[in-house]
Structure formats: C-alpha cells, structure tokens
Amino acid sequence: HEGFIKKVIAPYFNLTPALGKMVLEEKVEGYMLPAGVFAQLLRDIGAKRPGLITHVGLKTFVDPRLEGGKLNSISKEDYVELIEIDGKEWLRYKPIHIDVAMLKVTTADDFGNATMEKEAGFLVTLPMAIATHNCGGKVIEQVERVAVTGTLNPQHVQVPGTLVDAIVIAKPEHHWMTWREKYNPARSGEVRVTDIGLSPVNMGPEKVVARRALYELEPGKVVNLGAGMSEFISSLAWEEKIFDKMVLSVEAGMIGGIPGYGLQFNTASNPYAIIDQSFQMDLYDGGGNDISCVGFAQIDKRGNVNVSKLEKRIPGVGGFLNVCSRAGKRVHCGAFTAGKSEIKVKNGKLEIIKDGDIAKFVDKVKQVTLSGELALEIEQPTIIITERGVFDFTKEGFILKEIAPGVDLEKDILEKMEFKPIISPDLKYMPGEIFEEKPLNLKEREPWKGYRLY
C-alpha cells in the first residue's frame, strides 16, 4: 500500500504485481538483485563480512556499469560495486541491515528450536535467522505446532531457539505447504510415492517446446529447470519415463525427483535431497549443473536475454542469473511471440490461427538479464527453442537450424523478428514426432535405453 513502503529490494515481483506497479510508477524506490545473491548475501550479513563477492551479474542489469540493480529514477543507492581481484572483474554486493525476519517452519519447541519436516524446502530459513539476529533484529517463526523443549531431534532442527524472538501458531488455513496443496508428503520427503498425480501435458505449443527440449538433455546429467515453458519438461520426463535417468533440480534446493510447475514451482515430488537454497546457488554458480532449461521474454541480436523487466510490468530475475551463468549448456524455451495468440498442433503440423503481436526477438532488450557477450566469452552453448523454430546463438550470431512443419519461413518467422538470423544451409524441420499425440517412447531409444542412474 502506498505510504507504507519506502523501498523494496527483491529478486522477484511476479507474484506481487501491485508492488511491481508501484516501482514502475516511481511511488517507491525499487532495486532488484538475483535470488542466489540474496541467499548467499544473508550468510555474509550474518557473519559481518564486507558483502558477497561473485561473478554473478557481470555485464547484466545489476552491474553498476549498466543499471546497478536500480529499477527506477528515484532509486539512488548503490548496492553493487565493481571490483578487481588478481586482474579479474568481480561484483561486490553490499550488506543490508535487517530488522525483522519472518520464517515459516513446521514445529517449534517452547524455546524456539524449529524443525521443517512438513515444508517443501528449507529455502534460506537459517541464513535469514542468523543475519537478522546478528543485526540486532527480531526473528519471528510461524509454526503449525509447539512441542516440549528437548523433544525435537537435534539433527532435524533447522533454526536454533537462541535466534528466535517470537512464535506464532498459525491456523491450518494459513499454513499451506504451497499455493496449491495444504500438504503433500512426497514434496517434503516424508514418503516416496509411485504416482505423483501428473496428468499428461495437453498437445499444444508448450508441449512441442518442452518435447524438443528433451532432445537437448542427456542421461546422467544434472539439469536445472527454470520457470516458464521449461517447467513442462519435468512432466514430460515423467510421461516418457526418463525422469530417473538424469537429475532434475530447481533453485530452491531440490535435487532429483520431479520438479513442480506453475504455483508448485520450486518444489519437487520424490526428491533425492533437499538442501539450503544458498548452497544450491553455490553449486550452480560454480558450474555444478550441466544443463539449464529456462525461459525468455526478449532476446536481442547480441544474444542478451531479458526476463526481468518489461514495459508494463516487472516479472523479476529470480534465480535466473545463478542457474544460467555457469551452466554447461543453456536451453531457452519459450513462445516465439508474446501477446494474445491462437496456435494449435493438428495433423502433425503447427497451425498459427492468430499470432501474438509482440516481438520477442528484438534489436535491443529492455533489460539485460543475461549477457550474450559473456556467454560467448565462456563458450557456453546456447540453444533457443520455440514452437516454430530452433536457433543456436554463436559468435557468428543467431543461426536458425530448424523450423516447424506447417510454418512459413518468411511470414511466420523472419517477418516477426526485428533482426535477421543466419539461415543454416542445413535447415531442416523440427522432429515430426513432437507434433503428434502419441508418446515419443524415449525410454526405449538411445541414448536413454538401458541407462541406469543408480
């Protein structure tokens, strides 16, 4: 509400559109930092270190040479600094003072020791508590129940009571696990279920894109799934019975299993492990994921990608920078255009009845969420998959290497781009089978056939 907030520093605004609107209208100061940076910076705040020093964000909107993470003209503070160590450029994210932390846990004892056995993930609960406590602030726990002190298993305690100032017992209707489920034991790791309740993905552009993305995955690889069309990859991996031949992961700390999508995003059913989000981001920042499958709102001729800020809304960066910056390969999954459209898949072909009126392949992105220049410097393979075409981004530029059956190259692709790609001399159709209703049966085909992860 206007007048109650002076400043917001956040990685994500998509689920708080009113707050994003206030930032765009310059009613509040607005700053955006990557989610992984936030998670890691909390540890540095708690330890009274001089901030977080990292490569994440170089040559993007958080780099002070571009925007420094500032979202409007009334935002004047500098939260990010460019520094040099041993001849290399780094970003230093400065510490932020914290007065109050609000934590959601499952059980607390009378002293405040808390466990999270019915939560979908640990997120950054402990780093938040330590940072706030060591800033002299207040730590408030929302709990489902209270136990007698000394009865909780100390190995399961995520927040020690020495950090806690208050406990609030929530009514069940205020303590859902996700926006969709009150509680699901398969998401908390209490049990592993044989059927996670996923229905087959309906045939349409989303399924075509996610199916084509499966061809970029490999057995035994660690694969991160981001928000957007790439969320459907987990459902299709389940549908094709290859989910246990690779390790799917999401930024909130889930490793293995079947990641959720939509309002279940950043959870997983039957995960192998759930770790603190800050350590998951360490894993990603250091190159611990082989393939990142993510979305895109805009992409320009220099290979810069925007998912964070558009003309009329601020979706936010989330963990996008962390999951992509050092991935072994980047696979962008998304619709070719934005805006209201009607696109069907019929008789093994794509049928564009009404196209979106907003170009996504543009001369210059509204905001640089990912740097094309940096991707080329680190020689990171980058593939862009849409429902009507597949591109490689290379030092030569964008190369269109596949088009969908039923698509007119000039009318449906080239005329809808603000720049002209290179047409591969080996231009071919996207695999016809991904446009058909029947399963792909990948489990019985190379390289998946016979492969066992464990």
Number of C-alpha atoms within 10 A of each C-alpha: 7 10 7 7 12 10 14 15 16 17 22 20 21 16 11 11 14 14 20 24 16 16 24 21 12 15 17 23 22 25 23 25 25 23 24 26 24 25 24 22 26 25 22 22 24 20 15 13 12 13 21 21 20 15 17 23 25 21 21 24 25 26 21 19 12 14 18 22 25 24 23 17 11 14 17 13 12 14 20 23 16 15 12 10 8 5 7 8 13 19 22 21 22 18 20 16 14 19 14 18 19 16 21 20 23 21 22 28 19 13 19 24 24 30 24 21 18 21 22 25 25 22 22 21 22 20 23 24 30 25 27 24 21 17 18 13 19 19 23 19 27 21 24 20 15 18 15 10 13 11 8 16 9 12 7 12 17 18 23 17 18 12 21 23 16 14 21 15 16 16 12 10 7 11 19 17 21 17 11 11 10 13 15 19 17 21 29 23 21 12 13 16 13 8 10 15 8 13 10 13 14 10 16 17 23 22 23 26 27 27 22 22 23 18 11 13 20 16 18 17 15 20 25 28 27 28 20 20 26 27 25 24 28 24 22 23 21 18 19 18 15 21 21 18 20 22 21 28 29 27 28 27 26 30 24 23 24 29 27 20 21 13 12 16 19 23 28 31 24 24 23 16 14 22 15 20 24 27 18 26 26 17 17 24 22 14 17 18 23 19 25 29 29 23 24 22 23 29 26 21 20 18 26 24 27 26 23 27 24 16 8 10 16 22 19 24 24 25 24 23 24 26 32 26 25 24 24 19 22 23 23 25 30 24 21 26 22 15 12 11 13 12 16 16 21 14 11 16 18 20 18 17 9 11 16 17 12 15 18 24 25 20 18 18 22 19 20 26 26 27 21 24 14 16 22 15 10 11 13 19 16 21 21 25 23 25 26 26 23 26 22 21 21 18 14 9 16 24 20 22 18 21 21 24 19 17 18 13 14 9 9 17 19 14 12 20 19 15 15 18 19 14 14 14 9 9 13 15 16 19 17 12 15 21 26 17 14 9 12 15 13 17 18 14 10 11 13 19 14 11 16 12 12 7
